[in-house]
Amino acid sequence: MLGSTHGTLTTDFRARVEACGETPRTAVHSTAAPSASDTVALDVSGRPLHADVPDLDRLFRPESVAVIGASDAEGRPNTGITRQLIAWAERVGARIHPVHPTRPTVFGLACHASVADLPEQVDLAVLLVGDPLPVIEELAEAKVKFAVAFASGFAETGDAGAAAQDRLADAVRRSGLRLLGPNTNLNAFEEFRDDLDGPAIALITQSGHQGRPVYTLQELGIRLSHWAPTGNEADLETSDFISYFAEQPEVGAIACYVEGLKDGRSFLLAADRAARNGVPVVAVKVGRTETGARTAASHTGKLTGADTVVDAAMRQFGVIRVDGLDELQDTAALLARARTPQADGVVVYSISGGTGAHFSDLATEAGLSLPTLSPAKQDELHQWIPQYLNVANPVDNGGHPVGDWRGRKIIDAILADPSVGVLICPITGPFPPMSDKLAQDLVDAAEQSDKLVCVVWGSPVGTEEAYRTTLLGSSRVATFRTFGNCITAVRAYLGHHRFTAAYRSPFEDAPRTPSPSYRKAQALMRPGQQLSEHAAKQLLRAYGIRVPREQLVTSAAAAVRAAGLVGYPVVMKASGPQLAHKTELGLVKIGLTSASQIRDAYRELTDIARYENVPLDGILVCQMVERGVEMVVGVTQDDLFGPTVTVGLGGVLVEVLHDAAVRVPPFGEDQARAMLSELRGRALLEGVRGAPPADVDALVEVVLRVQRMALELGGSLAELDVNPLMVLPRGQGAVALDALAVCR
């Protein structure tokens, strides 16, 4: 054990140090006992209901740091890293302890031959070694709290690297310490400006270089408090840092660059914590396309998941997804610094009618609300703006009023309107002194108002005094360089505050114990098999989902009797555990109105089944339901998030239009209704071409009951497809006409 072998090193440590050009000695290492897990609340499927917030204070602000593999030999890669770590430790007030088997000192600091020789228990160990695995066990013995592993060659390199990373992760779990990396970098040890005030941005990146645009916001006066470069996330992951940052009082927004999520459930719990705390999370998530997903996997070695599910999950929990790094920096900066909006209305104010019209078109198309100013407000503005100019919104001042005392009057009058929450002034190009005076008036007005003032400085130069000093010198004006980024950020700002004001954590109401329906459903499940339509409908019936009147028969005579009981006209369908697409095989007959048709249909269906060699459990004689809107509701299993619920246009339209919305359980009625609002074909539910409005309440109820199935049967239900679900006219309910269920 380490306690009896001070001054020695493991054979693996020898190889790692030799790889860095050093000369080691020999030693052994040991393994620490695993730490106990805290008891957490679980939902009905056995998954946690609350995020475990790691105490990362000593990772970002340690009192003592060990640098394993430290060097001061010129030309060695570890030398530059050691130098930077020493400077960082001095900034954060940490004691630093170099560790190297052959060096008595490193940069004038006493160097220790092994982890066991450290003079005190350290908070953080930085591993400058090629293989961190053996060192983890040494650190566990020394009760080190955190470690950072820079080494690459793990999951990002393929199967062999992934196996090595699994071994590393297992060792970390046993050790009780927390690991950042591997395949991370020095971003956590950057120098952050301490002369900036206001709420800060906390940054999380899986690729260090992709965080540079956000980091450089400090040069524009935006405060940055933390940078977590998560790398391959063998232990600490993006979700851990979201949960931690959401609890830090100085953090106004969390900006993320995500290549792949390690665990979907952890991400949702972290996003839930941020939403409950009102802390906005802005994320670039690569993997929208097959190419992007493949590239991300090769870089981080993690699943990206089905992007539609990721996108839906982010919206569901209030994570603001943006596409570019420029949008990430601008949106995060605005959300971190802007106060709560007083109203949702946006007014566009410009010195050019063309500019105002152009910006207003883009803003309206993006979903921003541009209210028409009241006649009284327009009369007030016309005191300073010529009568022939439009001041309804956008407000066009014609140019000249901004050059004198009238400019400030106009801005103050707009901000005083109770319908206005945001004033946006696009300045497409510098036009001194007019643009200089306009910029100063906007800054002065913003300092006196609780409302958001945004400026788009369109000059490609960016060295103008009005931009560099006046606008960027203001902590109250949000300044952008493009129309698109301004609109994206303002939409996110207003949307975030609407979301958090109404947010209730779905985990609060998630079921903890199985329902009586679960016990009925369990008896119907057949592990590894697809259920017949008849059995699948029984599964739905167990959860209170309405199905047509129907009987399963095994003879033509029984079919005729069943039709009389069900009521003409009827539908006859073959039912068997291997039947997924009955219509394509000719195994569905509709609109049957007589006993002779029933007998003929029974004979034809059974003949086709024999010809196609499809085993049947019988023929279904079903009530025919014709009038309504065909929808589809289903459950699928996502690699990251587990069971997901989908709703969309059903029947043949589901394959033609692909018009569907997705949510990850648990969710409430508000999210079920939001799913319907996302459908391109939602007008069909409202009634078109003389059709009555559909029973949307009944559809929502089916979605929520299917969600309950997903939660309770997620471990045994691989797939559920209710298609079509016929949504009847308002007040008449919804009926599942067909269903497919596959057991795990």
Buried (B, 14 or more C-beta within 10 A) or exposed (E): EBEEBEEBBBEBBBBBBEEBEBEBBEBBBBBBEEEEEEEEEEBBBEBBBBBBBBEBEBBBEBBBBBBBBBBBBEEBEBBEBBBBBBEBBEEEEBBBBBBBBEBEEBBEBEBBBBBBBBEEEBBBBBBBBBBBBBBBBBBBBBEBBBBBBBBBBBBBBEEEBBEBBEEBBEBBBBBBBBBBBBBBBBBBBBEBEEEBEEBBBBBBBBBBEBBBBBBEBBEBBBBBBBBBBBBBBBBBBBBBBBBBBBBBEEBBBBBBBBBBBBBBBBBBBBBBBBBBBBBBBBBBBBBBEEEBBEBBBEBBBBBBBBBBBBBBBBBBBBBBBBEEBBBBBBBBBBBBBBEEBBBBBBBBBBBBBEBBBBBBEBBBEEEBBBBEBEEEBBEBBEEBBEEEBEBBBBBBBBBBBBBEEBBBBBBBBBBEBEBBBBBBBBBBEBBEEBBBBBBBBBBBBBEEBEBBBBBBBBBEEEEBEBBEEBBBEBBBBBBBBBBBBBBBBBBBBBBBBEBBEEBEBBBEEBBEEBBEBBEBBEEBBBEEBBBBBBBBBBBBBBBEBBBBBBBBBEEBEBBBBBBEEBEBBBBBBBBBBEBEEBEEBBBBBBEBEEBEBBBBBBEBBBEBBEEEEBEBBBBBBBBBBEEBBBBBBBBBBBEBBBBBBBBBBBBEBBEEEEBBBBBBBBBBEEBBBBBBEBBEBBEBBEBEEEBBBBBBBBBBBBBBBBBBBBBBBBEBBBBBBBBBBBBBBBEBBBBBBBBBBBBB
